[in-house]
Amino acid sequence: MTGKTLLTSSLLILIFCHTAAGFPYPKKEKAFLTVTGKITNERGTSLSDYAIKVYVDNDLIETHVAEKSFKLVLKENNQYTVEILKPGHHPKRIGINTTIAREKEDKESYLLMIEATIYKKEAGVDSYYFDFPAALITYDSRTFTFSVNQKYISHIRAKIKSEYSATTLN
């Protein structure tokens, strides 16, 4: 597959994040994985003035304040945690593993688009499961894209839904 190939599949990360699969993009780009995205509230309204923290192996490597959207450049062969923070809201964490088995001469680059929803904190709601990553993203060698672990997301979603009323999540 060449760097110019564009896959047309997309993923829905249930209620937490919406991503388009990590599509290869032209090799002239220097990044291994470029992550772009925006953050919305539980009603789907785009949010601004939120913080994005990026960790590699639990070490903070960068912090950004995003106005409407964000862009991150991730290197190959690392375990990243992207943390989205806004005062009065539960944090959102997304785990991204950029490890990929490939030939040394294959220097394909990828693009991952994320739309994540963050929820306001409410009295009486246990925030335990909000401390877990909302999504785990890894490279899928069958589809040549970065994709989401759907089983994991379904489990976390069910736990949070049991804490929140149905009207809060809708």
Secondary structure, DSSP 4 states (H G I P E B T S, - for coil): --TT-----EEEETTTEEEEEEEEE-TTS--SEEEEEEEE-TTS-B--SEEEEEEETTEEEEEEEESSEEEEEE-SS-EEEEEEE-TTB--EEEEEE------TT---EEEEEEEEE--B--TT---GGGGS-SEEEEEETTTTEEEE-HHHHHHHHHHHHHHS-HHHH-
